[in-house]
Structure formats: structure tokens, C-alpha cells
């Protein structure tokens, strides 16, 4: 094989890898504030655990969640993104079923280096929209940045999540059904003299 053919093959594979990362990121939108202190200190690895939230601002927490998701996805661990789904979805679908979804099967973050949060807009205590720059590092070490990506987070079960497949509206419907069932059970129990 000629050097030119090898070069074209590398460029083609690199472009395909970038596309898959974009698909993975779009899938997660992880739809993705200021950079955290570790970013300013030169630690761009994204290895900050999302659970290490001592003295972190809300912006830092969201950035840590996003970078944890991308780091684990880079290592082919998709359990974290499953944990970021709304509870109704996790009750309806097993993790094995989740892995069979087309968006999840194709999710990759091979060349994604880190996600840098630029600003976050909060909507009360229940949701936030972050504007981010997504940094990729290719096999040659060249960095590519996709600026101005938006990611929506939701506050659910006392933590921030970034659902990939589940929907906020479906979660609200689910919660309404549970409340109606509880109310009906309570009135039934009250009506029978218990």
C-alpha cells in the first residue's frame, strides 16, 4: 500500500472517528460557566469524579458530570449515561435493553478530550442549560474545538442528570400517575374505615 493511500486511510478514519464522537456527544447533548479550577491549572483530562462535589459550585458539578460521562464513554462504559436517564425510563428498560438502542450502540468519545463550560443558565432549581466548547484531540495530537454547543440538565432525585433517551415530559406524566394512584389508595383506605 502506498504512503498516499495510507495517509488517505488515516484521514478518513480520523474524520469517521470525529463524526462518531459528535454523534455520541449529540446523543448525550450531554445537548452540553466557567472552566473549573483544575482546567485552569492545566488538568484537561476530565478525570474529575462527578461524585467529588466538596466545595464545588453548581457549574463545577455540571462540568464534572459531563466530563465523567465522556471519560467513561471513552472507556466503553455506558452505565453512567444509563444512570443519567429519568427514573421512569430506568424502570421501563433494563440496562441491557438500553445498550441495544441505536443511539447508545453508536455512542463513542474516542477522540473527545474534555468539555469546557463557558456559561450556565439556571431555570429555577429544576433545570439548567450550559453553553460549552467541546475539545477533541486526534491521533496526531491536533486539537479541534467545537464552540457553542448547548447541553440541558435536569434536577431529578436530588441530583443533576443529563438524559439521553428519556424525556422530561414523560417523567412528569409518570409522576402524575404515581400521585393519582397514591391519592386513590389513600381515599380508598380512608373510605373503608382503616
N, C-alpha and C positions, 0 to 999 in steps of 0.2 A: 504494500500500500504506500502511495507517495506521501511526502510530508504535507502537500497541499490537501490531499484527501483526509489525512489525519486531522489537520487544522480545521477543515470544514466540519468534520465529525464532532470535534470538541466544541466548536461554536454552536452547532446545532443542539448538542446535549446540554450545553450551558443555558441556551435560550429555553429549551424544554424544561429544565430544572427551575428557571426563573418563573415560567408560566405555572408550573405546579405549585410553587411557593405562593404565587399570587392567588391561585385557586384556594389553597389552604388558608391563606390569610383572609381572603374574601369570605370563605366559608366560616371562618371564625369571626370575621369582620371585627373576629377578635379584632363587625363592621367597625378597628381600633380607634398645664400642667408643665409643668416644667420637668426637666430631666432630674432624676434622683441624684443624691449626693454621690453615690457610687459611680454614676455615669460621669459626673464632673471630675471625679478622681481618676478617671481613665478605665474603670472596670466596665467594659461594654459587653461582657459575656452573657448577661441576662440570667445569671445563675442565682439571683436573689430569690429565696423561697418565699412564696406568697404567704405562707403561714407566719413568717418572721415579721410581725407588724408592730413591734415595740417602737414607740416614738415615731411612727410613720404618719404622714399626712394622708388624707383620703386619696389625693392624687398619687402619692407613692404606692398606696395599696393597689390602686387600679393598674399602675405600671408594673408592679411586681406580679400581679395576676396574669397580665398579658404576656410578660416575658417568661414566666414559669410555664405557661401553656405552650409557647413557641419552643422553649428548650426541651420540654418533654416530647413534643411532637417531632422535633429533630431526632430524638432517640426512639421514634416509632411508638411512643407511649401515648395512646389516645384516651386513657382512662380519665385524665384531668379534664379534657373537653367534655366528656360524658358527665362528669360531676358538675360542670358549669351549666347543665340544662335545667330547666324548670322541673319541679318535683312531679308534676302530672306526667311529664314525658318519661321520667325515670321509672315511674310506677307502671306505665303502659308498655315500655320497651326495655328488654334486658340489654346489658352491655354487648352481648354477642349480636343481638339484632341491630344495635346501634352501629357496630362495626361493618355491617353489611350495607348500610346506606351509602349511596353513590358518593355523596359529598364527603363522607367520612373516609371511605375507602381511598379516595384520591387526595386527601389532605396530607400535605408534606410541608416541611420547613427546612429542608436540607441546607439551603444557602442563606436563610434568614439569620442575621447576626443578632439584632436586637430591635426593639420598638421604643422609640423616644417620644415621650408625651410632651406636646407643646402647650396645650391648654385643655382644661376640662370645664364643661358647663354642667352644673347640677340642677336637676329638676326636683326640688323638694328633697325628701330623703329616699325616694324610691328609684330614681334613675339618673344616669349621667351620660353625656356624650363627650368623648375625648377626640381631640384632633392630634394626630400623631405623624411622625415620619418613620417609615419602615426602612431599616438598613439591611442590605444584603451584602454578603461577601462571597464572591465567586471563587472557583478553584484556583484562579491565578492570583487571588488576593485583592482584586479590584473591587472597590465598594460601589454599590449602586444604592441610591436613596429614592424612595417613593414618598414625596412630601404630601401633606394634607389629606391623609386617609382619616376616615371617621369610624369610630367604634362606639356602640351603645352598650352600656352596662345597666344591670338592674339589681336593686337591693332585694334579696329573696332569702328567707330563712336566716335573717341576721348576718348576711354576708353578701358581698358583691359577686355577681355571676355575669358571664358573657355567653348566653345561649347561642348555639349554632343552628339547631334544627327546631327547637321548641319556640313557641310564641307566647308573648306576654298576654295577648287576648285570650288564648286558650287556657292559660294558668288562671286568669280571673274567672272564667266560666267554671273551671274546676273548683275553685274556692267557693263560688256561689252555690254550686251543687252541694258541696260539703256542708255549708252553712244551713241550707234549706233542709238537708237530711237531719242535721243536729237539732234544728228548730222543731221539725216534725216529731222526732224521737222525744224531745223534751215535752212537747204538748201532749203527746200520746201517753207518756209516763205520768204527766200531771192529771190527765183525764181519767186514768184508771185508778186513782186514789193512792198511788205509790208515794 
